[in-house]
């Protein structure tokens, strides 16, 4: 699994950087995205509904949101 550290970035950068990172992944690959922007818990799931990629898990603790996202399509 790949990791994308977006701590410290504010909206819209977490969404833009995640979208760009996902575009470079092969179908079926996963990435763990770490964000501190409070809007990311709304913005990233919304972006995934648009792209069709899969939010496999989401957690939030002590100001850090972690998303596990799988690129759409078959591996």
N, CA, C, O and CB atoms as a CASP TS submission, in Angstrom:
PFRMAT TS
TARGET T0000
AUTHOR 0000-0000-0000
METHOD Language model
MODEL 1
PARENT N/A
ATOM      1  N   UNK     1       0.844  -1.177   0.000  1.00  0.00           N
ATOM      2  CA  UNK     1       0.000   0.000   0.000  1.00  0.00           C
ATOM      3  C   UNK     1       0.891   1.243   0.000  1.00  0.00           C
ATOM      4  O   UNK     1       1.903   1.303   0.699  1.00  0.00           O
ATOM      5  CB  UNK     1      -0.961  -0.004   1.223  1.00  0.00           C
ATOM      6  N   UNK     2       0.498   2.216  -0.788  1.00  0.00           N
ATOM      7  CA  UNK     2       1.232   3.473  -0.865  1.00  0.00           C
ATOM      8  C   UNK     2       0.694   4.432   0.201  1.00  0.00           C
ATOM      9  O   UNK     2      -0.407   4.247   0.719  1.00  0.00           O
ATOM     10  CB  UNK     2       1.116   4.101  -2.291  1.00  0.00           C
ATOM     11  N   UNK     3       1.486   5.453   0.518  1.00  0.00           N
ATOM     12  CA  UNK     3       1.090   6.431   1.538  1.00  0.00           C
ATOM     13  C   UNK     3       1.204   7.832   0.962  1.00  0.00           C
ATOM     14  O   UNK     3       2.134   8.141   0.217  1.00  0.00           O
ATOM     15  CB  UNK     3       1.965   6.293   2.817  1.00  0.00           C
ATOM     16  N   UNK     4       0.239   8.676   1.321  1.00  0.00           N
ATOM     17  CA  UNK     4       0.227  10.072   0.884  1.00  0.00           C
ATOM     18  C   UNK     4       0.009  10.934   2.124  1.00  0.00           C
ATOM     19  O   UNK     4      -1.068  10.919   2.719  1.00  0.00           O
ATOM     20  CB  UNK     4      -0.890  10.334  -0.206  1.00  0.00           C
ATOM     21  N   UNK     5       1.036  11.683   2.507  1.00  0.00           N
ATOM     22  CA  UNK     5       0.992  12.519   3.706  1.00  0.00           C
ATOM     23  C   UNK     5       0.620  13.936   3.310  1.00  0.00           C
ATOM     24  O   UNK     5       1.420  14.648   2.702  1.00  0.00           O
ATOM     25  CB  UNK     5       2.352  12.498   4.455  1.00  0.00           C
ATOM     26  N   UNK     6      -0.598  14.347   3.653  1.00  0.00           N
ATOM     27  CA  UNK     6      -1.089  15.680   3.306  1.00  0.00           C
ATOM     28  C   UNK     6      -1.335  16.521   4.554  1.00  0.00           C
ATOM     29  O   UNK     6      -2.115  17.473   4.521  1.00  0.00           O
ATOM     30  CB  UNK     6      -2.375  15.576   2.484  1.00  0.00           C
ATOM     31  N   UNK     7      -0.674  16.172   5.645  1.00  0.00           N
ATOM     32  CA  UNK     7      -0.828  16.928   6.890  1.00  0.00           C
ATOM     33  C   UNK     7      -0.346  18.359   6.680  1.00  0.00           C
ATOM     34  O   UNK     7       0.681  18.599   6.045  1.00  0.00           O
ATOM     35  CB  UNK     7      -0.047  16.253   8.051  1.00  0.00           C
ATOM     36  N   UNK     8      -1.101  19.292   7.219  1.00  0.00           N
ATOM     37  CA  UNK     8      -0.748  20.705   7.131  1.00  0.00           C
ATOM     38  C   UNK     8      -1.312  21.429   5.921  1.00  0.00           C
ATOM     39  O   UNK     8      -1.263  22.657   5.868  1.00  0.00           O
ATOM     40  CB  UNK     8       0.716  20.838   7.122  1.00  0.00           C
ATOM     41  N   UNK     9      -1.847  20.700   4.946  1.00  0.00           N
ATOM     42  CA  UNK     9      -2.415  21.332   3.756  1.00  0.00           C
ATOM     43  C   UNK     9      -3.881  21.664   3.983  1.00  0.00           C
ATOM     44  O   UNK     9      -4.600  20.911   4.639  1.00  0.00           O
ATOM     45  CB  UNK     9      -2.258  20.419   2.528  1.00  0.00           C
ATOM     46  N   UNK    10      -4.321  22.785   3.443  1.00  0.00           N
ATOM     47  CA  UNK    10      -5.703  23.240   3.577  1.00  0.00           C
ATOM     48  C   UNK    10      -6.445  23.064   2.265  1.00  0.00           C
ATOM     49  O   UNK    10      -5.841  22.986   1.195  1.00  0.00           O
ATOM     50  CB  UNK    10      -5.752  24.708   4.023  1.00  0.00           C
ATOM     51  N   UNK    11      -7.761  23.004   2.367  1.00  0.00           N
ATOM     52  CA  UNK    11      -8.664  22.879   1.230  1.00  0.00           C
ATOM     53  C   UNK    11      -8.329  23.950   0.197  1.00  0.00           C
ATOM     54  O   UNK    11      -8.131  25.107   0.569  1.00  0.00           O
ATOM     55  CB  UNK    11     -10.142  22.994   1.683  1.00  0.00           C
ATOM     56  N   UNK    12      -8.260  23.612  -1.055  1.00  0.00           N
ATOM     57  CA  UNK    12      -8.611  22.363  -1.725  1.00  0.00           C
ATOM     58  C   UNK    12      -7.428  21.435  -1.984  1.00  0.00           C
ATOM     59  O   UNK    12      -7.586  20.434  -2.683  1.00  0.00           O
ATOM     60  CB  UNK    12      -9.276  22.670  -3.015  1.00  0.00           C
ATOM     61  N   UNK    13      -6.259  21.735  -1.447  1.00  0.00           N
ATOM     62  CA  UNK    13      -5.063  20.953  -1.779  1.00  0.00           C
ATOM     63  C   UNK    13      -5.167  19.460  -1.463  1.00  0.00           C
ATOM     64  O   UNK    13      -4.721  18.662  -2.288  1.00  0.00           O
ATOM     65  CB  UNK    13      -3.895  21.516  -1.051  1.00  0.00           C
ATOM     66  N   UNK    14      -5.725  19.026  -0.326  1.00  0.00           N
ATOM     67  CA  UNK    14      -5.806  17.577  -0.099  1.00  0.00           C
ATOM     68  C   UNK    14      -6.577  16.838  -1.203  1.00  0.00           C
ATOM     69  O   UNK    14      -6.171  15.758  -1.631  1.00  0.00           O
ATOM     70  CB  UNK    14      -6.465  17.307   1.243  1.00  0.00           C
ATOM     71  N   UNK    15      -7.673  17.419  -1.651  1.00  0.00           N
ATOM     72  CA  UNK    15      -8.460  16.780  -2.714  1.00  0.00           C
ATOM     73  C   UNK    15      -7.689  16.784  -4.030  1.00  0.00           C
ATOM     74  O   UNK    15      -7.638  15.767  -4.721  1.00  0.00           O
ATOM     75  CB  UNK    15      -9.817  17.496  -2.891  1.00  0.00           C
ATOM     76  N   UNK    16      -7.098  17.904  -4.375  1.00  0.00           N
ATOM     77  CA  UNK    16      -6.369  17.994  -5.647  1.00  0.00           C
ATOM     78  C   UNK    16      -5.183  17.035  -5.686  1.00  0.00           C
ATOM     79  O   UNK    16      -4.962  16.357  -6.689  1.00  0.00           O
ATOM     80  CB  UNK    16      -5.883  19.425  -5.879  1.00  0.00           C
ATOM     81  N   UNK    17      -4.426  16.979  -4.602  1.00  0.00           N
ATOM     82  CA  UNK    17      -3.259  16.095  -4.568  1.00  0.00           C
ATOM     83  C   UNK    17      -3.675  14.621  -4.532  1.00  0.00           C
ATOM     84  O   UNK    17      -3.006  13.779  -5.130  1.00  0.00           O
ATOM     85  CB  UNK    17      -2.383  16.422  -3.351  1.00  0.00           C
ATOM     86  N   UNK    18      -4.769  14.305  -3.839  1.00  0.00           N
ATOM     87  CA  UNK    18      -5.252  12.924  -3.814  1.00  0.00           C
ATOM     88  C   UNK    18      -5.731  12.498  -5.197  1.00  0.00           C
ATOM     89  O   UNK    18      -5.441  11.390  -5.648  1.00  0.00           O
ATOM     90  CB  UNK    18      -6.386  12.767  -2.787  1.00  0.00           C
ATOM     91  N   UNK    19      -6.456  13.374  -5.858  1.00  0.00           N
ATOM     92  CA  UNK    19      -6.954  13.065  -7.216  1.00  0.00           C
ATOM     93  C   UNK    19      -5.787  12.798  -8.170  1.00  0.00           C
ATOM     94  O   UNK    19      -5.825  11.851  -8.955  1.00  0.00           O
ATOM     95  CB  UNK    19      -7.828  14.232  -7.760  1.00  0.00           C
ATOM     96  N   UNK    20      -4.759  13.633  -8.098  1.00  0.00           N
ATOM     97  CA  UNK    20      -3.586  13.468  -8.962  1.00  0.00           C
ATOM     98  C   UNK    20      -2.854  12.163  -8.636  1.00  0.00           C
ATOM     99  O   UNK    20      -2.423  11.450  -9.542  1.00  0.00           O
ATOM    100  CB  UNK    20      -2.628  14.671  -8.807  1.00  0.00           C
ATOM    101  N   UNK    21      -2.715  11.852  -7.352  1.00  0.00           N
ATOM    102  CA  UNK    21      -2.033  10.628  -6.924  1.00  0.00           C
ATOM    103  C   UNK    21      -2.807   9.402  -7.411  1.00  0.00           C
ATOM    104  O   UNK    21      -2.207   8.447  -7.905  1.00  0.00           O
ATOM    105  CB  UNK    21      -1.881  10.595  -5.379  1.00  0.00           C
ATOM    106  N   UNK    22      -4.141   9.425  -7.272  1.00  0.00           N
ATOM    107  CA  UNK    22      -4.959   8.298  -7.714  1.00  0.00           C
ATOM    108  C   UNK    22      -4.859   8.086  -9.223  1.00  0.00           C
ATOM    109  O   UNK    22      -4.908   6.951  -9.696  1.00  0.00           O
ATOM    110  CB  UNK    22      -6.415   8.518  -7.316  1.00  0.00           C
ATOM    111  N   UNK    23      -4.719   9.164  -9.970  1.00  0.00           N
ATOM    112  CA  UNK    23      -4.630   9.049 -11.432  1.00  0.00           C
ATOM    113  C   UNK    23      -3.391   8.263 -11.844  1.00  0.00           C
ATOM    114  O   UNK    23      -3.376   7.635 -12.903  1.00  0.00           O
ATOM    115  CB  UNK    23      -4.607  10.444 -12.081  1.00  0.00           C
ATOM    116  N   UNK    24      -2.351   8.294 -11.012  1.00  0.00           N
ATOM    117  CA  UNK    24      -1.104   7.603 -11.341  1.00  0.00           C
ATOM    118  C   UNK    24      -1.097   6.141 -10.877  1.00  0.00           C
ATOM    119  O   UNK    24      -0.183   5.392 -11.224  1.00  0.00           O
ATOM    120  CB  UNK    24       0.068   8.339 -10.719  1.00  0.00           C
ATOM    121  N   UNK    25      -2.102   5.727 -10.101  1.00  0.00           N
ATOM    122  CA  UNK    25      -2.151   4.345  -9.615  1.00  0.00           C
ATOM    123  C   UNK    25      -2.760   3.420 -10.652  1.00  0.00           C
ATOM    124  O   UNK    25      -3.558   3.839 -11.491  1.00  0.00           O
ATOM    125  CB  UNK    25      -2.947   4.261  -8.315  1.00  0.00           C
ATOM    126  N   UNK    26      -2.369   2.152 -10.581  1.00  0.00           N
ATOM    127  CA  UNK    26      -2.993   1.127 -11.422  1.00  0.00           C
ATOM    128  C   UNK    26      -4.309   0.709 -10.767  1.00  0.00           C
ATOM    129  O   UNK    26      -4.444   0.796  -9.547  1.00  0.00           O
ATOM    130  CB  UNK    26      -2.041  -0.112 -11.620  1.00  0.00           C
ATOM    131  N   UNK    27      -5.279   0.258 -11.564  1.00  0.00           N
ATOM    132  CA  UNK    27      -6.540  -0.216 -10.986  1.00  0.00           C
ATOM    133  C   UNK    27      -6.291  -1.291  -9.928  1.00  0.00           C
ATOM    134  O   UNK    27      -5.493  -2.207 -10.129  1.00  0.00           O
ATOM    135  CB  UNK    27      -7.460  -0.765 -12.089  1.00  0.00           C
ATOM    136  N   UNK    28      -6.985  -1.161  -8.802  1.00  0.00           N
ATOM    137  CA  UNK    28      -6.857  -2.118  -7.719  1.00  0.00           C
ATOM    138  C   UNK    28      -5.823  -1.738  -6.673  1.00  0.00           C
ATOM    139  O   UNK    28      -5.838  -2.289  -5.572  1.00  0.00           O
ATOM    140  CB  UNK    28      -6.519  -3.442  -8.274  1.00  0.00           C
ATOM    141  N   UNK    29      -4.920  -0.803  -6.990  1.00  0.00           N
ATOM    142  CA  UNK    29      -3.926  -0.366  -6.010  1.00  0.00           C
ATOM    143  C   UNK    29      -4.588   0.505  -4.947  1.00  0.00           C
ATOM    144  O   UNK    29      -5.609   1.145  -5.200  1.00  0.00           O
ATOM    145  CB  UNK    29      -2.777   0.406  -6.701  1.00  0.00           C
ATOM    146  N   UNK    30      -3.988   0.521  -3.744  1.00  0.00           N
ATOM    147  CA  UNK    30      -4.529   1.294  -2.633  1.00  0.00           C
ATOM    148  C   UNK    30      -3.540   2.318  -2.137  1.00  0.00           C
ATOM    149  O   UNK    30      -2.328   2.175  -2.300  1.00  0.00           O
ATOM    150  CB  UNK    30      -4.931   0.382  -1.502  1.00  0.00           C
ATOM    151  N   UNK    31      -4.088   3.368  -1.519  1.00  0.00           N
ATOM    152  CA  UNK    31      -3.270   4.412  -0.911  1.00  0.00           C
ATOM    153  C   UNK    31      -3.885   4.782   0.432  1.00  0.00           C
ATOM    154  O   UNK    31      -5.106   4.824   0.584  1.00  0.00           O
ATOM    155  CB  UNK    31      -3.159   5.663  -1.842  1.00  0.00           C
ATOM    156  N   UNK    32      -3.014   5.051   1.405  1.00  0.00           N
ATOM    157  CA  UNK    32      -3.441   5.573   2.695  1.00  0.00           C
ATOM    158  C   UNK    32      -3.125   7.058   2.702  1.00  0.00           C
ATOM    159  O   UNK    32      -1.969   7.454   2.549  1.00  0.00           O
ATOM    160  CB  UNK    32      -2.740   4.828   3.890  1.00  0.00           C
ATOM    161  N   UNK    33      -4.151   7.877   2.880  1.00  0.00           N
ATOM    162  CA  UNK    33      -4.006   9.327   2.843  1.00  0.00           C
ATOM    163  C   UNK    33      -4.186   9.873   4.257  1.00  0.00           C
ATOM    164  O   UNK    33      -5.173   9.561   4.924  1.00  0.00           O
ATOM    165  CB  UNK    33      -5.032   9.971   1.860  1.00  0.00           C
ATOM    166  N   UNK    34      -3.231  10.691   4.715  1.00  0.00           N
ATOM    167  CA  UNK    34      -3.299  11.319   6.034  1.00  0.00           C
ATOM    168  C   UNK    34      -3.512  12.816   5.856  1.00  0.00           C
ATOM    169  O   UNK    34      -2.755  13.473   5.141  1.00  0.00           O
ATOM    170  CB  UNK    34      -2.007  11.038   6.859  1.00  0.00           C
ATOM    171  N   UNK    35      -4.557  13.366   6.515  1.00  0.00           N
ATOM    172  CA  UNK    35      -4.887  14.793   6.385  1.00  0.00           C
ATOM    173  C   UNK    35      -5.178  15.405   7.752  1.00  0.00           C
ATOM    174  O   UNK    35      -5.696  14.738   8.647  1.00  0.00           O
ATOM    175  CB  UNK    35      -6.101  14.987   5.449  1.00  0.00           C
ATOM    176  N   UNK    36      -4.838  16.677   7.898  1.00  0.00           N
ATOM    177  CA  UNK    36      -5.211  17.410   9.101  1.00  0.00           C
ATOM    178  C   UNK    36      -6.296  18.446   8.821  1.00  0.00           C
ATOM    179  O   UNK    36      -6.856  19.014   9.759  1.00  0.00           O
ATOM    180  CB  UNK    36      -3.990  18.087   9.698  1.00  0.00           C
ATOM    181  N   UNK    37      -6.600  18.702   7.561  1.00  0.00           N
ATOM    182  CA  UNK    37      -7.642  19.661   7.208  1.00  0.00           C
ATOM    183  C   UNK    37      -8.997  19.105   7.633  1.00  0.00           C
ATOM    184  O   UNK    37      -9.385  18.034   7.166  1.00  0.00           O
ATOM    185  CB  UNK    37      -7.625  19.971   5.683  1.00  0.00           C
ATOM    186  N   UNK    38      -9.738  19.811   8.518  1.00  0.00           N
ATOM    187  CA  UNK    38     -11.029  19.288   8.978  1.00  0.00           C
ATOM    188  C   UNK    38     -12.034  19.067   7.844  1.00  0.00           C
ATOM    189  O   UNK    38     -12.923  18.224   7.969  1.00  0.00           O
ATOM    190  CB  UNK    38     -11.622  20.232   9.993  1.00  0.00           C
ATOM    191  N   UNK    39     -11.908  19.808   6.747  1.00  0.00           N
ATOM    192  CA  UNK    39     -12.839  19.645   5.628  1.00  0.00           C
ATOM    193  C   UNK    39     -12.577  18.382   4.824  1.00  0.00           C
ATOM    194  O   UNK    39     -13.420  17.976   4.025  1.00  0.00           O
ATOM    195  CB  UNK    39     -12.763  20.843   4.716  1.00  0.00           C
ATOM    196  N   UNK    40     -11.424  17.753   5.022  1.00  0.00           N
ATOM    197  CA  UNK    40     -11.103  16.550   4.247  1.00  0.00           C
ATOM    198  C   UNK    40     -12.088  15.415   4.508  1.00  0.00           C
ATOM    199  O   UNK    40     -12.318  14.586   3.628  1.00  0.00           O
ATOM    200  CB  UNK    40      -9.692  16.084   4.569  1.00  0.00           C
ATOM    201  N   UNK    41     -12.676  15.366   5.714  1.00  0.00           N
ATOM    202  CA  UNK    41     -13.629  14.287   6.012  1.00  0.00           C
ATOM    203  C   UNK    41     -14.906  14.421   5.193  1.00  0.00           C
ATOM    204  O   UNK    41     -15.658  13.457   5.053  1.00  0.00           O
ATOM    205  CB  UNK    41     -13.971  14.278   7.503  1.00  0.00           C
ATOM    206  N   UNK    42     -15.153  15.600   4.657  1.00  0.00           N
ATOM    207  CA  UNK    42     -16.296  15.819   3.768  1.00  0.00           C
ATOM    208  C   UNK    42     -15.840  15.789   2.313  1.00  0.00           C
ATOM    209  O   UNK    42     -16.466  15.150   1.467  1.00  0.00           O
ATOM    210  CB  UNK    42     -16.991  17.166   4.088  1.00  0.00           C
ATOM    211  N   UNK    43     -14.745  16.485   2.035  1.00  0.00           N
ATOM    212  CA  UNK    43     -14.298  16.682   0.652  1.00  0.00           C
ATOM    213  C   UNK    43     -13.786  15.411  -0.023  1.00  0.00           C
ATOM    214  O   UNK    43     -14.116  15.159  -1.182  1.00  0.00           O
ATOM    215  CB  UNK    43     -13.218  17.718   0.622  1.00  0.00           C
ATOM    216  N   UNK    44     -12.987  14.606   0.680  1.00  0.00           N
ATOM    217  CA  UNK    44     -12.436  13.403   0.034  1.00  0.00           C
ATOM    218  C   UNK    44     -13.521  12.379  -0.303  1.00  0.00           C
ATOM    219  O   UNK    44     -13.532  11.879  -1.428  1.00  0.00           O
ATOM    220  CB  UNK    44     -11.388  12.758   0.938  1.00  0.00           C
ATOM    221  N   UNK    45     -14.438  12.039   0.617  1.00  0.00           N
ATOM    222  CA  UNK    45     -15.511  11.111   0.219  1.00  0.00           C
ATOM    223  C   UNK    45     -16.356  11.646  -0.943  1.00  0.00           C
ATOM    224  O   UNK    45     -16.789  10.881  -1.805  1.00  0.00           O
ATOM    225  CB  UNK    45     -16.416  10.826   1.413  1.00  0.00           C
ATOM    226  N   UNK    46     -16.585  12.956  -0.961  1.00  0.00           N
ATOM    227  CA  UNK    46     -17.341  13.550  -2.068  1.00  0.00           C
ATOM    228  C   UNK    46     -16.589  13.374  -3.392  1.00  0.00           C
ATOM    229  O   UNK    46     -17.195  13.024  -4.405  1.00  0.00           O
ATOM    230  CB  UNK    46     -17.605  15.053  -1.798  1.00  0.00           C
ATOM    231  N   UNK    47     -15.277  13.613  -3.390  1.00  0.00           N
ATOM    232  CA  UNK    47     -14.477  13.436  -4.600  1.00  0.00           C
ATOM    233  C   UNK    47     -14.541  11.981  -5.072  1.00  0.00           C
ATOM    234  O   UNK    47     -14.635  11.716  -6.270  1.00  0.00           O
ATOM    235  CB  UNK    47     -13.011  13.857  -4.348  1.00  0.00           C
ATOM    236  N   UNK    48     -14.491  11.038  -4.121  1.00  0.00           N
ATOM    237  CA  UNK    48     -14.508   9.625  -4.494  1.00  0.00           C
ATOM    238  C   UNK    48     -15.844   9.219  -5.116  1.00  0.00           C
ATOM    239  O   UNK    48     -15.884   8.340  -5.977  1.00  0.00           O
ATOM    240  CB  UNK    48     -14.220   8.757  -3.273  1.00  0.00           C
ATOM    241  N   UNK    49     -16.925   9.845  -4.691  1.00  0.00           N
ATOM    242  CA  UNK    49     -18.216   9.574  -5.346  1.00  0.00           C
ATOM    243  C   UNK    49     -18.167  10.020  -6.800  1.00  0.00           C
ATOM    244  O   UNK    49     -18.795   9.404  -7.661  1.00  0.00           O
ATOM    245  CB  UNK    49     -19.377  10.292  -4.604  1.00  0.00           C
ATOM    246  N   UNK    50     -17.430  11.078  -7.075  1.00  0.00           N
ATOM    247  CA  UNK    50     -17.297  11.572  -8.453  1.00  0.00           C
ATOM    248  C   UNK    50     -16.390  10.674  -9.287  1.00  0.00           C
ATOM    249  O   UNK    50     -16.693  10.401 -10.449  1.00  0.00           O
ATOM    250  CB  UNK    50     -16.750  13.001  -8.456  1.00  0.00           C
ATOM    251  N   UNK    51     -15.278  10.209  -8.708  1.00  0.00           N
ATOM    252  CA  UNK    51     -14.296   9.444  -9.481  1.00  0.00           C
ATOM    253  C   UNK    51     -14.647   7.963  -9.585  1.00  0.00           C
ATOM    254  O   UNK    51     -14.210   7.281 -10.512  1.00  0.00           O
ATOM    255  CB  UNK    51     -12.929   9.593  -8.860  1.00  0.00           C
ATOM    256  N   UNK    52     -15.441   7.465  -8.627  1.00  0.00           N
ATOM    257  CA  UNK    52     -15.774   6.041  -8.616  1.00  0.00           C
ATOM    258  C   UNK    52     -14.759   5.195  -7.874  1.00  0.00           C
ATOM    259  O   UNK    52     -14.914   3.976  -7.800  1.00  0.00           O
ATOM    260  CB  UNK    52     -15.902   5.539 -10.017  1.00  0.00           C
ATOM    261  N   UNK    53     -13.718   5.815  -7.319  1.00  0.00           N
ATOM    262  CA  UNK    53     -12.754   5.065  -6.516  1.00  0.00           C
ATOM    263  C   UNK    53     -13.409   4.696  -5.184  1.00  0.00           C
ATOM    264  O   UNK    53     -14.422   5.283  -4.805  1.00  0.00           O
ATOM    265  CB  UNK    53     -11.442   5.893  -6.286  1.00  0.00           C
ATOM    266  N   UNK    54     -12.831   3.727  -4.476  1.00  0.00           N
ATOM    267  CA  UNK    54     -13.482   3.126  -3.313  1.00  0.00           C
ATOM    268  C   UNK    54     -12.819   3.578  -2.014  1.00  0.00           C
ATOM    269  O   UNK    54     -11.607   3.446  -1.844  1.00  0.00           O
ATOM    270  CB  UNK    54     -13.449   1.598  -3.416  1.00  0.00           C
ATOM    271  N   UNK    55     -13.632   4.114  -1.101  1.00  0.00           N
ATOM    272  CA  UNK    55     -13.165   4.447   0.239  1.00  0.00           C
ATOM    273  C   UNK    55     -13.299   3.186   1.082  1.00  0.00           C
ATOM    274  O   UNK    55     -14.399   2.822   1.498  1.00  0.00           O
ATOM    275  CB  UNK    55     -13.975   5.652   0.862  1.00  0.00           C
ATOM    276  N   UNK    56     -12.175   2.526   1.331  1.00  0.00           N
ATOM    277  CA  UNK    56     -12.210   1.260   2.061  1.00  0.00           C
ATOM    278  C   UNK    56     -12.326   1.468   3.559  1.00  0.00           C
ATOM    279  O   UNK    56     -12.983   0.681   4.240  1.00  0.00           O
ATOM    280  CB  UNK    56     -10.973   0.447   1.756  1.00  0.00           C
ATOM    281  N   UNK    57     -11.695   2.523   4.088  1.00  0.00           N
ATOM    282  CA  UNK    57     -11.859   2.841   5.507  1.00  0.00           C
ATOM    283  C   UNK    57     -11.521   4.298   5.737  1.00  0.00           C
ATOM    284  O   UNK    57     -10.819   4.937   4.954  1.00  0.00           O
ATOM    285  CB  UNK    57     -10.974   1.933   6.390  1.00  0.00           C
ATOM    286  N   UNK    58     -12.050   4.799   6.845  1.00  0.00           N
ATOM    287  CA  UNK    58     -11.825   6.186   7.227  1.00  0.00           C
ATOM    288  C   UNK    58     -11.793   6.238   8.743  1.00  0.00           C
ATOM    289  O   UNK    58     -12.659   5.668   9.406  1.00  0.00           O
ATOM    290  CB  UNK    58     -12.928   7.137   6.643  1.00  0.00           C
ATOM    291  N   UNK    59     -10.794   6.922   9.297  1.00  0.00           N
ATOM    292  CA  UNK    59     -10.739   7.101  10.745  1.00  0.00           C
ATOM    293  C   UNK    59     -10.300   8.531  11.037  1.00  0.00           C
ATOM    294  O   UNK    59      -9.674   9.193  10.208  1.00  0.00           O
ATOM    295  CB  UNK    59      -9.768   6.068  11.409  1.00  0.00           C
ATOM    296  N   UNK    60     -10.644   8.986  12.235  1.00  0.00           N
ATOM    297  CA  UNK    60     -10.322  10.353  12.615  1.00  0.00           C
ATOM    298  C   UNK    60     -10.029  10.370  14.104  1.00  0.00           C
ATOM    299  O   UNK    60     -10.873   9.985  14.913  1.00  0.00           O
ATOM    300  CB  UNK    60     -11.480  11.336  12.255  1.00  0.00           C
ATOM    301  N   UNK    61      -8.832  10.817  14.467  1.00  0.00           N
ATOM    302  CA  UNK    61      -8.460  10.896  15.879  1.00  0.00           C
ATOM    303  C   UNK    61      -7.440  12.007  16.077  1.00  0.00           C
ATOM    304  O   UNK    61      -6.483  12.125  15.312  1.00  0.00           O
ATOM    305  CB  UNK    61      -7.895   9.545  16.381  1.00  0.00           C
ATOM    306  N   UNK    62      -7.645  12.805  17.090  1.00  0.00           N
ATOM    307  CA  UNK    62      -6.716  13.857  17.479  1.00  0.00           C
ATOM    308  C   UNK    62      -6.338  14.771  16.317  1.00  0.00           C
ATOM    309  O   UNK    62      -5.174  15.140  16.156  1.00  0.00           O
ATOM    310  CB  UNK    62      -5.473  13.246  18.065  1.00  0.00           C
ATOM    311  N   UNK    63      -7.336  15.131  15.512  1.00  0.00           N
ATOM    312  CA  UNK    63      -7.108  16.065  14.423  1.00  0.00           C
ATOM    313  C   UNK    63      -6.497  15.479  13.170  1.00  0.00           C
ATOM    314  O   UNK    63      -6.207  16.215  12.226  1.00  0.00           O
ATOM    315  CB  UNK    63      -6.255  17.134  14.892  1.00  0.00           C
ATOM    316  N   UNK    64      -6.293  14.162  13.136  1.00  0.00           N
ATOM    317  CA  UNK    64      -5.723  13.507  11.955  1.00  0.00           C
ATOM    318  C   UNK    64      -6.757  12.566  11.347  1.00  0.00           C
ATOM    319  O   UNK    64      -7.250  11.654  12.011  1.00  0.00           O
ATOM    320  CB  UNK    64      -4.424  12.730  12.320  1.00  0.00           C
ATOM    321  N   UNK    65      -7.073  12.797  10.096  1.00  0.00           N
ATOM    322  CA  UNK    65      -7.987  11.917   9.363  1.00  0.00           C
ATOM    323  C   UNK    65      -7.154  11.012   8.462  1.00  0.00           C
ATOM    324  O   UNK    65      -6.248  11.466   7.762  1.00  0.00           O
ATOM    325  CB  UNK    65      -9.032  12.744   8.525  1.00  0.00           C
ATOM    326  N   UNK    66      -7.482   9.721   8.494  1.00  0.00           N
ATOM    327  CA  UNK    66      -6.780   8.742   7.660  1.00  0.00           C
ATOM    328  C   UNK    66      -7.804   8.026   6.791  1.00  0.00           C
ATOM    329  O   UNK    66      -8.801   7.494   7.280  1.00  0.00           O
ATOM    330  CB  UNK    66      -5.974   7.721   8.532  1.00  0.00           C
ATOM    331  N   UNK    67      -7.534   8.026   5.503  1.00  0.00           N
ATOM    332  CA  UNK    67      -8.410   7.400   4.512  1.00  0.00           C
ATOM    333  C   UNK    67      -7.629   6.307   3.796  1.00  0.00           C
ATOM    334  O   UNK    67      -6.478   6.514   3.411  1.00  0.00           O
ATOM    335  CB  UNK    67      -8.960   8.452   3.494  1.00  0.00           C
ATOM    336  N   UNK    68      -8.246   5.153   3.616  1.00  0.00           N
ATOM    337  CA  UNK    68      -7.673   4.109   2.775  1.00  0.00           C
ATOM    338  C   UNK    68      -8.549   4.045   1.534  1.00  0.00           C
ATOM    339  O   UNK    68      -9.746   3.768   1.612  1.00  0.00           O
ATOM    340  CB  UNK    68      -7.596   2.707   3.522  1.00  0.00           C
ATOM    341  N   UNK    69      -7.931   4.305   0.393  1.00  0.00           N
ATOM    342  CA  UNK    69      -8.660   4.414  -0.878  1.00  0.00           C
ATOM    343  C   UNK    69      -8.102   3.411  -1.867  1.00  0.00           C
ATOM    344  O   UNK    69      -6.887   3.272  -2.009  1.00  0.00           O
ATOM    345  CB  UNK    69      -8.571   5.852  -1.455  1.00  0.00           C
ATOM    346  N   UNK    70      -9.014   2.701  -2.563  1.00  0.00           N
ATOM    347  CA  UNK    70      -8.606   1.755  -3.608  1.00  0.00           C
ATOM    348  C   UNK    70      -9.015   2.332  -4.956  1.00  0.00           C
ATOM    349  O   UNK    70     -10.156   2.753  -5.149  1.00  0.00           O
ATOM    350  CB  UNK    70      -9.249   0.336  -3.386  1.00  0.00           C
ATOM    351  N   UNK    71      -8.064   2.345  -5.884  1.00  0.00           N
ATOM    352  CA  UNK    71      -8.327   2.823  -7.243  1.00  0.00           C
ATOM    353  C   UNK    71      -9.348   1.909  -7.901  1.00  0.00           C
ATOM    354  O   UNK    71      -9.250   0.686  -7.804  1.00  0.00           O
ATOM    355  CB  UNK    71      -7.016   2.881  -8.083  1.00  0.00           C
ATOM    356  N   UNK    72     -10.310   2.494  -8.558  1.00  0.00           N
ATOM    357  CA  UNK    72     -11.373   1.722  -9.204  1.00  0.00           C
ATOM    358  C   UNK    72     -10.823   0.793 -10.270  1.00  0.00           C
ATOM    359  O   UNK    72      -9.746   1.024 -10.820  1.00  0.00           O
ATOM    360  CB  UNK    72     -12.405   2.654  -9.818  1.00  0.00           C
ATOM    361  N   UNK    73     -11.566  -0.245 -10.550  1.00  0.00           N
ATOM    362  CA  UNK    73     -11.186  -1.188 -11.591  1.00  0.00           C
ATOM    363  C   UNK    73     -10.555  -2.436 -11.015  1.00  0.00           C
ATOM    364  O   UNK    73     -10.282  -2.514  -9.818  1.00  0.00           O
ATOM    365  CB  UNK    73     -10.238  -0.537 -12.565  1.00  0.00           C
ATOM    366  N   UNK    74     -10.329  -3.397 -11.866  1.00  0.00           N
ATOM    367  CA  UNK    74      -9.750  -4.668 -11.445  1.00  0.00           C
ATOM    368  C   UNK    74      -8.234  -4.580 -11.443  1.00  0.00           C
ATOM    369  O   UNK    74      -7.652  -3.884 -12.275  1.00  0.00           O
ATOM    370  CB  UNK    74     -10.217  -5.810 -12.359  1.00  0.00           C
ATOM    371  N   UNK    75      -7.580  -5.287 -10.503  1.00  0.00           N
ATOM    372  CA  UNK    75      -6.111  -5.269 -10.477  1.00  0.00           C
ATOM    373  C   UNK    75      -5.514  -5.931 -11.696  1.00  0.00           C
ATOM    374  O   UNK    75      -4.292  -5.998 -11.826  1.00  0.00           O
ATOM    375  CB  UNK    75      -5.598  -5.954  -9.231  1.00  0.00           C
TER
END
